[in-house]
Each structure stands twice: as structure tokens, then as C-alpha cells.
Amino acid sequence: MAEQQSVPDVIARAWADLVATACRIVSDGLVVGTSGNVSVRVRDRDRELVLVTPSGVPYDRLAAEKPVAVGLDGRQVLGELTPTSELPMHLAIYRDTDAAAVVHTHAVHATAVSTLVTELPLIHYMAAALGGPVRVAPYALYGTDDLADHMLRALADRTGCLLQNHGTVTYGATLDQAFDRTAQLEWMCHVWLTASSLPGREPSLLSHTQLQHVAEKLRGYGQRP
């Protein structure tokens, strides 16, 4: 049974950020209703916790709810609401990578692409920001270890993938980064679907060598300390 106690500041702040991100995936049209889910890794004193959105609860209600947290073993340690059904997928990423946050959506264009190809064609150089060509994990029932296993294979050396007939998963060093990667992936899927929909025309695609050049240049992108 989850602990009943006051919430430490570090968890309260992380929960507020998680709720804001969950509401954002709705307002930006990346999910419908209570679909999709968000999580963030938090260190509280001597333990590592994963805060997660609960199952079937509208995101605009979450600010009034107590944080829902589990250990990396999946045991619930905070909150009374049941964690998301996709908990195995989130925990698999945290156990396998140094991710600090995970975002899973049912974004329209990305989900459509997941039904058409086994890898998103290299329509835009920002695929490099996700580690390379974005793979599609084979379909498996939601909330299962099989889905988590398929996802991990698709995420090898990547920070985002598509889930066949399902949606997207991305992770990052922060919630903002995980969300931005989700939005970028959805945008690239939209671009490819739009370009490939013209009768008699095939979109030009980047080569792997061109993508590698982008990856090298991105290492120096942004502001330096």
C-alpha cells in the first residue's frame, strides 16, 4: 500500500511539472482524453522514484491529486490512484537508460506513419536529434511486457520511436526535452505524410551520411555556458 505522508518539496515540484506536461500533450493535440502518459524520475533522499500519470484520470484534474510514484521495481510508494497501464514501458526506459523523463502520446500523424512503414523515412535532418532514423516497434498489446520489450529494441541508440498502430515514445534529460522530442517526431511524420501523398511524386530523402553530418553539427548547437 502506498505511503501516506507529507510530500517533499522535490516531489511536489516534479509533480507540478509532470501535470503541466500532461496538460500540454492534450492542448497541443498529441492525445485525446486520457490517452497517453507522462513520467519523470526523481531522487528523494536515498531513494529513486518515478512519478507517473495515473490511469484514466483527466489531466486537468491532476493538480488537485496527490503525486503517484513507484519505485523502479514497479511497487507503488506514493499516492492512492492507480498508475498508468503503460507503467512497464516507462520503467523499461528508466532501467535501461539514464532518462529523466518519458512522454508517450497517440499523436495522429505519428500513429498513421506507424501503420505504413517499419522506419520513418529520412524526410528531415532533425531525425538526428533523436539519435538517427526513427524505428517502429512491432505491435503488442498495450501495458504488456511484450510492448516494453519491442519498444526497447526500437529505442536502441535512439531517444524516440514509434509504436505500431499505437503512437510515440520519447525520453530526455528533462520533461521539456522529452516533450520537444515528441513534438518534433510528430512534425516529421506530418511532413512525410504530406509530401508522400502527392500522386506521382516521391519526396526526396536524406542519406545516412547526410544525417551523420547533421548529428555532428548538432553537438555544437545552442547556447554554451
Backbone torsions as a table, in degrees:
resi	resn	phi	psi	omega
1	MET	NA	140.1	-177.7
2	ALA	-65.3	148.5	-179.4
3	GLU	-67.8	146.1	174.5
4	GLN	-111.6	103.6	-176.9
5	GLN	-160.0	170.4	177.1
6	SER	-66.4	149.7	-175.3
7	VAL	-91.9	122.8	177.5
8	PRO	-60.1	153.7	-177.6
9	ASP	-58.1	-40.3	-177.3
10	VAL	-62.9	-35.3	178.5
11	ILE	-75.7	-40.1	178.8
12	ALA	-60.4	-42.3	179.0
13	ARG	-66.8	-42.8	-179.9
14	ALA	-65.3	-37.9	178.3
15	TRP	-64.1	-42.6	178.7
16	ALA	-61.3	-41.1	178.2
17	ASP	-66.4	-40.3	178.7
18	LEU	-62.8	-45.4	179.4
19	VAL	-60.8	-43.0	179.3
20	ALA	-61.4	-40.9	178.9
21	THR	-68.7	-40.8	178.1
22	ALA	-61.3	-42.5	177.7
23	CYS	-65.3	-33.7	-178.8
24	ARG	-68.3	-37.5	180.0
25	ILE	-66.8	-24.7	174.1
26	VAL	-76.6	-51.0	-175.9
27	SER	-64.1	-28.3	178.7
28	ASP	-89.2	5.4	174.8
29	GLY	74.9	21.8	-179.1
30	LEU	-87.8	-13.5	174.6
31	VAL	-144.0	166.7	174.5
32	VAL	-122.1	132.3	178.3
33	GLY	63.3	-127.9	-177.2
34	THR	-102.3	15.1	178.7
35	SER	-72.4	165.2	-176.2
36	GLY	74.8	171.0	179.3
37	ASN	-164.1	161.5	-175.3
38	VAL	-136.8	145.7	175.5
39	SER	-145.6	161.1	178.2
40	VAL	-146.8	140.5	179.4
41	ARG	-89.7	134.4	-177.1
42	VAL	-134.5	139.3	172.8
43	ARG	-103.6	119.0	178.8
44	ASP	-116.5	105.1	-176.5
45	ARG	57.1	-114.2	-174.3
46	ASP	-101.5	15.6	-178.0
47	ARG	-131.1	152.2	178.6
48	GLU	-106.7	124.9	-177.9
49	LEU	-121.0	157.4	173.1
50	VAL	-120.7	114.6	174.0
51	LEU	-83.3	134.8	-176.5
52	VAL	-137.4	152.2	172.3
53	THR	-68.4	143.6	179.5
54	PRO	-80.0	164.7	-177.7
55	SER	-76.7	128.0	169.9
56	GLY	68.8	20.7	-179.7
57	VAL	-109.7	125.8	178.2
58	PRO	-54.5	135.8	-173.2
59	TYR	-65.8	-27.5	179.5
60	ASP	-73.4	-5.1	175.9
61	ARG	-93.4	-14.7	-168.0
62	LEU	-68.1	-29.3	-178.6
63	ALA	-59.2	-28.8	-178.7
64	ALA	-88.2	-5.5	-177.5
65	GLU	-97.2	155.9	174.9
66	LYS	-72.2	147.3	179.1
67	PRO	-56.2	143.5	175.4
68	VAL	-107.1	121.9	-177.1
69	ALA	-137.9	146.6	176.2
70	VAL	-129.8	160.8	170.7
71	GLY	-83.5	172.0	178.7
72	LEU	-65.5	-14.2	175.5
73	ASP	-85.9	-1.6	178.0
74	GLY	91.0	-5.4	-178.6
75	ARG	-76.2	129.4	-179.4
76	GLN	-74.0	130.2	-177.2
77	VAL	-121.8	-12.7	177.1
78	LEU	-141.4	144.1	174.7
79	GLY	89.5	161.4	-179.3
80	GLU	-109.3	-17.4	178.7
81	LEU	-77.0	148.0	179.3
82	THR	-73.2	130.2	179.5
83	PRO	-61.7	162.3	178.0
84	THR	-49.8	146.8	178.0
85	SER	-66.9	-18.6	179.9
86	GLU	-89.8	20.0	-179.8
87	LEU	-53.6	-40.9	179.7
88	PRO	-57.4	-35.5	-179.7
89	MET	-67.8	-46.1	179.6
90	HIS	-62.8	-47.8	-177.3
91	LEU	-64.7	-34.2	179.0
92	ALA	-61.0	-40.2	179.1
93	ILE	-66.6	-44.8	-179.0
94	TYR	-65.0	-35.1	179.8
95	ARG	-73.7	-29.0	-172.1
96	ASP	-97.8	-17.6	-175.3
97	THR	-135.7	178.6	175.4
98	ASP	-95.6	20.6	-178.7
99	ALA	-52.8	141.4	174.0
100	ALA	-105.3	-15.8	-178.4
101	ALA	-154.9	148.7	-179.6
102	VAL	-133.9	136.4	176.0
103	VAL	-125.8	128.1	177.1
104	HIS	-121.8	127.3	-179.8
105	THR	-131.0	171.8	173.1
106	HIS	-115.9	42.0	-176.5
107	ALA	-53.1	136.4	-170.1
108	VAL	-59.7	-55.1	-173.9
109	HIS	-69.3	-39.0	178.3
110	ALA	-64.2	-41.5	178.9
111	THR	-65.1	-39.7	177.4
112	ALA	-60.9	-45.6	179.9
113	VAL	-61.9	-35.9	-177.8
114	SER	-62.9	-18.0	179.9
115	THR	-92.1	-6.0	-171.8
116	LEU	-111.0	-31.2	-173.1
117	VAL	-138.0	167.9	175.5
118	THR	-99.4	-6.5	176.9
119	GLU	-157.0	134.4	178.8
120	LEU	-64.1	120.7	177.9
121	PRO	-55.7	150.6	-175.5
122	LEU	-76.7	72.5	-177.5
123	ILE	-80.0	-22.8	-176.2
124	HIS	-149.5	147.6	-175.5
125	TYR	-67.6	-15.4	-179.4
126	MET	-71.2	-2.7	170.2
127	ALA	-59.3	-27.6	179.0
128	ALA	-63.4	-28.9	-179.7
129	ALA	-70.0	-15.7	177.1
130	LEU	-101.8	6.9	177.0
131	GLY	100.2	-5.7	-179.4
132	GLY	139.2	-169.4	-180.0
133	PRO	-51.6	132.7	-175.1
134	VAL	-83.3	120.2	-178.2
135	ARG	-86.0	161.2	174.7
136	VAL	-110.3	119.6	176.9
137	ALA	-74.7	133.4	178.7
138	PRO	-56.5	152.1	-177.5
139	TYR	-64.0	142.0	169.0
140	ALA	-152.5	156.3	-179.1
141	LEU	-56.9	136.6	-178.7
142	TYR	-60.9	147.6	176.4
143	GLY	77.5	9.8	-176.1
144	THR	-106.0	160.6	174.9
145	ASP	-66.2	-30.8	177.6
146	ASP	-60.2	-44.4	179.0
147	LEU	-63.5	-42.9	178.9
148	ALA	-60.9	-39.8	179.4
149	ASP	-66.2	-45.7	178.1
150	HIS	-59.8	-42.3	-179.0
151	MET	-62.4	-44.9	-178.7
152	LEU	-61.1	-38.7	178.2
153	ARG	-65.7	-39.3	178.5
154	ALA	-69.5	-25.9	-178.9
155	LEU	-87.7	-2.2	-178.6
156	ALA	-53.6	120.6	-178.4
157	ASP	61.8	22.5	179.0
158	ARG	-131.5	162.2	174.5
159	THR	-115.1	11.0	176.9
160	GLY	-163.0	151.5	176.1
161	CYS	-153.2	168.1	172.4
162	LEU	-100.9	150.5	175.3
163	LEU	-111.8	121.2	-174.2
164	GLN	-55.8	130.1	179.9
165	ASN	53.9	33.0	-174.1
166	HIS	-144.3	-62.6	-176.7
167	GLY	163.6	-142.3	-175.6
168	THR	-127.5	156.2	169.0
169	VAL	-138.8	130.2	172.8
170	THR	-136.6	157.3	173.9
171	TYR	-139.0	165.4	-178.7
172	GLY	-162.2	-178.2	179.6
173	ALA	-79.0	-14.3	176.9
174	THR	-145.5	165.4	174.9
175	LEU	-62.5	-40.2	179.2
176	ASP	-60.8	-43.2	-179.8
177	GLN	-66.2	-42.4	177.8
178	ALA	-61.4	-42.3	178.5
179	PHE	-64.9	-45.4	-179.0
180	ASP	-59.7	-38.0	178.6
181	ARG	-66.9	-37.0	176.1
182	THR	-62.8	-47.6	-179.5
183	ALA	-62.6	-40.5	179.0
184	GLN	-64.4	-41.9	179.2
185	LEU	-63.9	-44.3	177.8
186	GLU	-61.8	-41.2	179.6
187	TRP	-62.8	-43.9	179.5
188	MET	-63.7	-38.8	177.2
189	CYS	-64.1	-39.7	178.3
190	HIS	-63.2	-44.4	179.6
191	VAL	-60.6	-47.0	-178.0
192	TRP	-64.9	-44.1	178.4
193	LEU	-60.4	-41.6	-179.3
194	THR	-65.3	-48.4	-177.4
195	ALA	-66.7	-37.2	-176.2
196	SER	-82.1	-4.4	-177.3
197	SER	-86.1	-10.1	-179.1
198	LEU	-76.2	123.2	-178.7
199	PRO	-59.4	134.1	175.9
200	GLY	76.3	5.0	-179.8
201	ARG	-123.3	144.1	175.4
202	GLU	-119.5	129.0	-179.9
203	PRO	-66.9	145.1	173.1
204	SER	-71.6	143.7	-178.6
205	LEU	-123.0	154.9	177.4
206	LEU	-80.4	153.6	174.8
207	SER	-88.0	165.1	177.5
208	HIS	-65.4	-32.7	177.2
209	THR	-65.8	-43.1	177.4
210	GLN	-62.1	-39.6	179.5
211	LEU	-66.4	-36.9	178.1
212	GLN	-63.8	-38.4	176.6
213	HIS	-62.3	-38.7	177.2
214	VAL	-64.7	-44.3	-179.6
215	ALA	-58.2	-40.4	178.9
216	GLU	-65.9	-40.6	-179.4
217	LYS	-70.9	-33.7	-179.5
218	LEU	-64.9	-22.0	179.8
219	ARG	-62.8	-24.3	178.5
220	GLY	-105.1	13.8	-176.0
221	TYR	-78.9	145.8	174.1
222	GLY	93.5	-175.2	-177.7
223	GLN	-80.3	141.2	177.1
224	ARG	-99.4	146.0	179.4
225	PRO	-58.7	NA	NA
